Amino acid sequence: MSLTSRTVRGLTAAVSLLLWQSGCSDFESSFVYSERTQSLITEAQNGMKSKSKDDSGDEAVMPGVKKLVDDRFGSPQHLNAWLKLPIDFGGTAGTIGEVGENNTVVLAFDEASGGSPKAVEMIQILSGDCAGEVVSVSAWNAVTSTATLTTALKAAPKSGDSIVTGGGEVLKNGRSLYQRHCSHCHGTSGDGNGPTAQYLYPRPRDYRHGVFKFTTTNDQSKASREDLARILKQGIAGTYMPSFLLLPDSEIHSLVEYVRFLAMRGEFERRLVNELASDYSQTAVTGRIKGGEKRADILKDLSEFLASDFPDSVTTTGDELAEAWTAADTEDAKVIPSVARVPDSPESRRRGRELYLSKALNCADCHGIYGQGNGPQTTIFEKNPVTNELYPEPGLHDVWDNVNQPRNLTYGIYRGGRRPVDLFGRIHAGIKGSRMPSFKNQPHEDIWHIVNYVLSIPFEVEPGAAAKPAQTAAVTVP
């Protein structure tokens, strides 16, 4: 049984569990905090000390954004598993069946999930008096499922306490594969700012929004595991994202889980910053002081917020992330045409072009009348939704603040895939994070007409008409 949030949800009140390390790390790196996190005042970033004492008698600390993120996700060398999140961290879940003598415990595993593992080197206890403890195993009997512990636990475990063996294997493998294949473009933190990123166009994806453009899910849903695996296997046409089709499925799975882990880390950080930025960014605090408030009073307000309201926001954010990413893997999230593809014909393409040019869809406003990606929207100056100021360059911008040139449909290169069903999905759900909107309320038959027209653009001057032969200059033969 793989260690996912479904396996262990509700077993412990602790929000994070340490994943075992795989010995000495073969790389040195660290996760970076976003610029928006660093735009907060220091106390909002790092937390504040409380007047109350913790259980050990020390001065309690009310954590800020950085500690909350670190506690739940850790660092590249010391990954943490926030069990609330729907991530396959790896490992085999079970329970303590019986506590024996001489530091031995008998473990119970679900036979339907493979039963007793062949080897056990460590055990992590998830519930009971020993919750959170990790202990090494000096001997393992796979027949009787008996483990001999290297050292005694601080408290006696009890029958029924939840445990996991081999915890974190999937995520650790994903981390290593990501560092080898992905980090040079996408960055260690998944911020799209690896050492080669500055030379690439379009820029590598920044996962920290929790947004992926090319999905088979509806406009309100996250990317599914299937979506991420497909991109890894096929790459993205017209970009520097290569195909990793030769990787085994187990490695693709580990990479998918690690990319999801980075995306959830980034999204969690962004949401926490959103709770604080309006009142406690450096710019906001400077403005409040200019308006007559004292810095001491502002810090007192922040202290009260961190102590009272912020913990609820942290819990709610975690719950919402878990719900959204879990829902993405359900059938309800998928874009599924209600009718089969309309047969490709000149009549269907003509109808598709009528819809393409119609006021209701107005595809030409971005893609241009002839699909060359040069519609009038490419010449306007948009407002940045965060700063509410105009971007310095004209054109359509995505959520990563990059200029997005609408697809030149005459090339016949479609980054989300060129199958008719791929184009149906792009039109139905839009492209997440971009200005390509969803047309989910359009009749599915009409969407198929548009698909037929779009697929014909590289090959026909007019819909339903054969391409005209190229004009050649007359040659006089002496």
BADOVEX-973976 format. One record per residue: residue in one letter; x, y, z of N, C-alpha, C in turn. Coordinates in steps of 0.05 Angstrom, whole numbers, plus 5000, padded with zeros to 4 digits. Atoms other than C-alpha are relative to their C-alpha. Layout:
BEGIN
AXYZXYZXYZ/...
//
This chain:
BEGIN
M501749765000500050005000501850255000/S498349775002503250644978499150225020/L500649804980503751215028498950254987/T501449765011498751725002498350125022/S501749884980494252205038497549835006/R502350174995488551705029500749785020/T499250224982492551175066500150095029/V499449924973494351585127498550245009/R501549764992489452165128498649955026/G501350024975487052285198501449835021/L498650164981492151835231501650165020/T498449844982496052395263499350294997/A500549715001495053125281502450154989/A497649865011502153285259499650044970/V500449935028502253625191502249904982/S497850095017508953375167501649785014/L498350224990513252755174502549994984/L497450005013520552705159500349754982/L499450225017522252275099502849915005/W497350094995528251835108502050114980/Q497949915019534652085078501349754988/S498850225014538251655028503150015003/G497249984996545051755059501050284992/C498949745008549752315037498850094974/S501249895024546552764986502250044978/D498149975022549852784917499750284987/F500249725010547853514907499450185023/E500649804979547454144948498350214987/S501849805010541554584935498050075021/S502049924980535954944970497650114985/F502349875011528855164956500250305005/V500049714997528155904945497250105005/Y502649884995522556344970499450194977/S500749825022518656754920500650295006/E499649714997519757494909497850125016/R502349894984512857624938500449945029/T499550064972514757265002502150205011/Q497949824991521057695007499250294999/S501049735000516858314994498650075026/L501249964974513658215063502050125019/I498249914979516458545124501249765014/T498550234989521458105161498349845020/E501650144980516557935217497949824987/A501950175014511457675168501349764986/Q498550215013516757265132500849795021/N498750184981520056965194498449945025/G501650044976514757005248500850185023/M499549834977514657335316499949845025/K500150134974515857135388497550085015/S502549954985509857075433500750045029/K499649964971509257295505499549755016/S500550254986506756605523502349814997/K497950205000511155995535499049754987/D500850265011511155335498500249795021/D500050224981510954645531502649975015/S497350034988518454665545500750245018/G499549764984517955335580501450224985/D498749795016521355715523498050194989/E501749805012518556325491498949894973/A501350115024513556105438500550184976/V499749855024514356315366497649964982/M502250025019508656475319501250014972/P498550025026511256245251498950184979/G500749855024511356675189499949814976/V500350155025510856455117502349794996/K497750185006517856155111500049755017/K500050244982517355695172497749824994/L502350175006510455465154500449844975/V499450155025512755275084502249795006/D497850194995519154945110499149775017/D501050224983515554545164498449794984/R501750185015510854245113501449874976/F498850115025515554135053503049955003/G497250054995522654155081501850124979/S498049905019528754255037500749774981/P499450215019531553864977501549765014/Q498550214987536153475024498449865022/H501750104978530853375079497150054993/L502849965009524053305045498149925023/N502150074981517953315090497549914985/A502550105012511452955075497650125016/W502549904988505153355091497849814991/L501750225007500452775094497250084991/K502649905009494353205081499950014970/L499949965029496553285009499849744985/P500350255016494652764955502549954983/I497550065014501852584938500849715008/D499050274995504551874932502950045010/F497349964989510551964979501649744998/G498650265001512251224974500149875027/G499950144974512750695028497649815002/T502150204995508450135055498850055027/A501449934975503250305108499049745013/G501050234985501249815163499550085029/T500449954971500149745238501849825016/I498650174981503649465298498049795009/G501850224992500548785310500549915028/E499350114974504348575372502750105008/V497549914989509948835416501349775015/G498750224987514948295435502350095018/E497749954983521148245478502550064983/N497449945013528248475461499750184976/N500449805021525949065420498949894974/T501250115024521848655372497050094998/V502849945005515148845341499149844976/V501250145022510648455296498250204985/L501549805016507748875239497949864984/A502250115016501248765202499650174975/F500449865025500348945129497649884985/D502350095015494348895083500949814977/E499350205020494948265040499250094972/A501049915026490948594984501950204988/S498149805010496449114978502849894998/G497450125003502148624974501149865024/G499150134975502848405046502650105010/S497549924987509348405083502250064979/P497849945019515148745046502349815004/K497850184999521348345030502250105019/A497949894984525948825066498950255015/V500849774984524949335122502550105014/E497649884987530649805143499250205021/M500849804981526750335180497049995003/I502849984994519950425212499450285010/Q500949744990516451085222497249965012/I502550034986510751095273498350254996/L501749785007504851525253498050085021/S502149944980500151485313500849885027/G499550104973499951345387502150165014/D498149854983504951545440502750044987/C497449985013510851445393499850144973/A500449875026507951855335502350184993/G497849835010513352175293502849885004/E497450114995518951725317500849824976/V498850165021523551385266502149825012/V498150184988527350765285501149814979/S498750195019532350325247499449715008/V500650294996531249575240502649854995/S497550165003537249115252499549734988/A500650265012533648475231497050004993/W502750015009527348325192499349724990/N501050275008523547665185497550044984/A502249955018519047725124497849795003/V502150224996515447065141498250075023/T501749944976513147275210499550305003/S500349705000513448035195501050115027/T498949914975517748125257502550174995/A497749825003522548715262501450025027/T498349954976528248775312501050284998/L499249725001529349505328502850035011/T497249954991536349775337500150125027/T500149874974534350195397497149995010/A502750004988528550215445498750274995/L501549755004523150735432499750145027/K500349844976522051295482497649915016/A502450104987515151025497499349734987/A500750265010512250335488497850024979/P502149995020508450265422497849805008/K502350174993501649935425498949874975/S501350145022498049445381497950184987/G501949835014494249825328501250264992/D498749755008499050405323500849994970/S499549995029499850615250502950054995/I497249975007506650555218500350014969/V499350025028510050625150502949914998/T497350095006516150275123500850104973/G499149905026520450535067498850264992/G501449755006517151215073501750194983/G498749805017518751725020501549914976/E498450115022521751264968499350134973/V500849895026517651534910500950294998/L499249725001518952254928503050044998/K497149985002526352144939501049934972/N499250065027526951804872499250224981/G500849775017523052374840501850235003/R498149784995527652874872502649964984/S497550065014533852534844499750024969/L500549985029530852464774499550284992/Y500549725007528453184775502750165000/Q497549865000535353434794501749934976/R498450095022538453024738498950114973/H501249955026533453174682498650274997/C501949775002529353794699501050265012/S499449754985532554284748501650204985/H498349805015537354594698498350194984/C501949825012531254894664497950115020/H502249924982525754904716500950095027/G499049914974530155054776499449805022/T500450184977530854684842497350035013/S502649954987524555004869497749984981/G502250005020520554924805499150274993/D500749725005520755674795500550084971/G499549945028522555614721502550174995/N497749835002529155954734502649855004/G497550155000534455424725502250144985/P497849865012541355604699499850044970/T500349975029539355494626497450154992/A502649895006532455824631500250274985/Q499849745012534956514610500549994970/Y499450025029536856244541497749884985/L502250155012530155914527497650184995/Y502649875006523856174493498249794987/P501049874976518656044516501449915025/R498850074974520956034588499049745010/P501050254988520655374625497750065020/R502349964982514355284667500950055028/D499749944972514255594736497749865014/Y502150164988510455084778498650145024/R500949894974509355554838497250115000/H502849915001502555784814498149755003/G501850235000500055064814498549984974/V501549985026498055194741501749874978/F498850135023499654764680498250054976/K501649915023497454984611498449784986/F501150205019496054344573498949765016/T501350214984491153904610497649884985/T502550125010485253444595497750065019/T502049944980481453724654498650274994/N501649765006476154274654501450255010/D498749754995477655004663500350065030/Q499849954971476654984739501849805014/S498650224988480954374752503050024997/K497150025002488354254765500749804978/A499050215018492653824720499849735013/S500150274989491653084730502749874998/R497550155002497252584740500449914971/E499950095028495552324670501050224982/D499149775016496553024641503150045003/L497249954996503453104672501749774989/A498550235012505652404652500150024970/R500149985029503452534580502050214991/I498149795008507553184577502849905003/L497350114996513652824605500749804978/K499450215021513052264554500150134972/Q500149895027511352694493501550264997/G498849745002514653354509497950204991/I501949805010511554004484501150114974/A499149915026512154154410500450304998/G499549725004515154814391501350145024/T498649904977518754894458502549835005/Y497650154993525054644491499449775020/M500850224982521054144534500249744984/P499650245016523653474509498249775008/S501450254993520552784509501849825018/F498650204984522452294564498749734997/L501550255006518951714531501649765008/L498450234994524851254544500349945030/L499950064972524351314619497949795008/P502050204991520950724654497650145013/D502449884988513850844678500350065029/S499649954971516150794750501550275004/E498549744998520951384739498250234992/I501949795008515551784702498250065024/H501849974977511051664762501450165023/S498649864978516351894812500450304992/L499749725009517652524770497350155002/V502749884999510152674766499450085029/E500649944972509452624842501850235011/Y498249794990515553074854499250274988/V501049755012513053604805497550095014/R502449934985506353584840500850115028/F499049914974510053664906501050294999/L498949735003513754284881497750204994/A502249835007507254564852498450075025/M501649954975503554484918501650175020/R498449834983509354784956499850294992/G500149735010509355394912497350135004/E502749894997501855474913499350065029/F500449954971501655404989501350265008/E498649754993506855954995498650244989/R501449775012503156414947497550075015/R502549954986496656334984500450125028/L499449884975499756485051500850304997/V499249725005503057115023497650174993/N502449855007496257324995498550095025/E501449944975493557315066501450245014/L498549804986498957805089500850254984/A498749805017501158225030498650275002/S501449755001495658755032500650185024/D499549844976497358975103502949995010/Y497450034988504358725117502349964980/S497749985018508458785054501650255008/Q498349774994514259275059498750264989/T501349765011510459755013497650085016/A502549944985503959695052500750125027/V499249894974507459815119501150284997/T499049735005511160415091497750204997/G502349825004504560705068498450045025/R501449984975501260565135501450195019/I498449824982506860925172499750294990/K500449735011506261515125497250115006/G502749924994498861515140499550065029/G500249924972500261625213500149775020/E499850234981500660915243502849975009/K497450064989506360715287500849724994/R499150275007510660125269499549805023/A500550174977509859845339497149905000/D502850075001502259845330499549804977/I500350195023502859505262501049735008/L499050264991507158955292498249875020/K501950124981502158865348497749884985/D502250115016496658775296500949744987/L499050235013501058275259500249775020/S499750214980502557895323497349875007/E502750104994495057835338499049834977/F500950155023493657605267501449734998/L498550255001499157075268499049815021/A500850174978496556815334497149904998/S502950065000489056815320498949914973/D501350055025486756845248501849834980/F498350135020492856595209500049705001/P500150304999492855875235497649884986/D502450105014485755785209500450024970/S499449975029488056055141501849784990/V498150215007493755555140498549744997/T501650255002488954975154498250004976/T501949985023483855215103501549974974/T498450015025489355305050500849714994/G499250285004491854595061497649834992/D502450155007484754315058499250054971/E500849935027483254684993502049894980/L498150125018489754454961499549714997/A500450295001488453734979497549944984/E502550055014481353774953500350054970/A499749935028483254114887501749804985/W498350185014488953654869498949715000/T501350275000485053024889497950004979/A502249995020479153244846501049984972/A498950005027483653324785500349724988/D499750285009484452564781497449854998/T502750135002476952424780498950034972/E501349995026472652294720498450264996/D501649755002468452914735501750244990/A498349785008474553354721500749994970/K499150035027475753094651498250144980/V501549895023473653444587499349764982/I500950235017469552914550497950104981/P502149915019465853094486497549845003/S502650134997458452944490499149884974/V500650115026458252784416502749924986/A497650085015463152424370500950234981/R499049805018467552834325498350024974/V501449955025463753144267501949934977/P498250085022466652834203501150254986/D498749785013471653294170499050024971/S501049955027468753604107500250294994/P500049715007468854264068497850155015/E502249874987462054424098500650055030/S499349974972464554304169502150215004/R497949804997470754724158498950284996/R501249735005466555304130498550085025/R501549944975462055264191501950075022/G498049944979468255254235501150284996/R498949735004470955884202497950225007/E502149814992464256234211500050045031/L499949984970464556084286502650145009/Y497449874994471956284288499850304998/L500249715005470156974261497650135014/S502549904988463557044299500550185024/K499749824977462457574352500049845026/A500350164976460757034403502849885008/L497450124994467656694397502350194995/N498049795007471757224362502949905003/C497350114998477956774356502050184985/A498249835016480757264304501150235016/D499149784984481557794358502849955011/C497350074991487757424382501649864978/H498550175020489556914328500150134972/G500049875027488157384269498049884982/I502050095019483357324212500849754986/Y499150245015487556804177501649815018/G498750194982490156464240503050035003/Q497149964999497156774237501050105027/G499249914973497256964311500550305002/N499449715001497057714295497450165003/G502549854996490157934319500550265015/P499749744987489058634347500749995029/Q499350024972489658394419503049985005/T497150024997497058284406501450275001/T498849735001498159034400499250185024/I500949844978494659274463502049995024/F498550014975497959444530498249915022/E501650114978495059014585500850105027/K499449944972494659154659500949765015/N499150224983498558724707497949985023/P502150024980493058444753501050035029/V498949984973497758454814500750295006/T499249734995500659154807497950214990/N502049835012494759444768501250224983/E498649825019499859794723500349874973/L499750115026500759724649502749854997/Y497550145007505859214625501750194982/P498349825017511859564591499949934971/E500150085028510759164527497249924992/P502750075009504559054485499749704998/G500550295004501258374478498649885023/L501450164980497657844517502049875020/H498250114979500857624583498749775015/D501050224984500156984622500350065030/V499849964972499956894697502950015010/W497249984993507556854697501250264990/D499249745010507857554667501749994975/N498750025026510757294602498150084978/V501649945024508357564535499349744986/N500950245014504257024502499150074972/Q500949965027503957054427497949784994/P502050205007497456714405501149814979/R498950205018498756074367499650084971/N500249975029500256174293499049734989/L501350255007495455644268500949914972/T499150085026498555644198502349815001/Y497750174997504555264225499249705004/G500950274994500454654246501449885024/I498650104976504354604312498350085024/Y501849944978499954544373501349885025/R498450094977503554514440498649805018/G501550194983498054144476499349744986/G500650245015497853594423498450064975/R501349945026495253564351497749804994/R502350175004490053014359497550175000/P502549844998482953274345499050045028/V501049984972481053114417501750205016/D498349804986487053534441499050284994/L501049735007484454144403497350055012/F502649974987477454014428500350095029/G499549934972480154044499500950295003/R499049734998483854694486497850214997/I502249825005477555024459498049995023/H502050044979472954734512501050125026/A499049924974477354874573501750255000/G498149795002481755424547502849905007/I497350084992489155424565500550145027/K499749894973490255514640502550185002/G497849824996494556094659500550204978/S499649835023493956424591497450164995/R502449855008488956894557498149844982/M501850175016486056324517497649915018/P502350064983478956284547498749734995/S501650245003474355704558497550064984/F502549985014468655604509498349765007/K501450244991465455054551497050014996/N502949985004458455324540499249984970/Q500650035029459055254464499149724995/P500850285007455354654435502449844990/H497750165007460254084427500249954970/E499950035030458353994354501450244988/D498749765011460554714341503049995006/I497150024994467154584376501449824980/W498850185020468454004329500350134973/H499749855026467054454269502550185001/I497649824997472354944296502549834998/V497750185001477154364306500749934971/N499650085029476254144233501150244985/Y499049765013477354864210502950055007/V497349944991483554974252502049804988/L498250205011486654324228500450044970/S499849955029485454544156501750254993/I498849755006488755224162502849984987/P497350015013495955014146499949904971/F500150135026493554674082498150134980/E502049885018488055104053500050305002/V500249715001487755824031497250095010/E502749954990480255814043498849735010/P501150254989476255314084498449854979/G501550175020473854744040501150024972/A498849985027478254943982502949905000/A497250095001484754633959501950234999/A498149795000490955043969500850074971/K499249925026492955453909503049934995/P497250065005499455243874501750265002/A498349774998505355703887500650114973/Q499449865025506656223833503049994995/T497250015007513256133797500550194977/A499349815021516856623753500549854973/A499650125026516956483678503049984994/V497150045007523556203653500249984970/T499650015029525856343582502349824994/V498050195007529655773552501250084973/P498849915025534555993499500049774979/
//
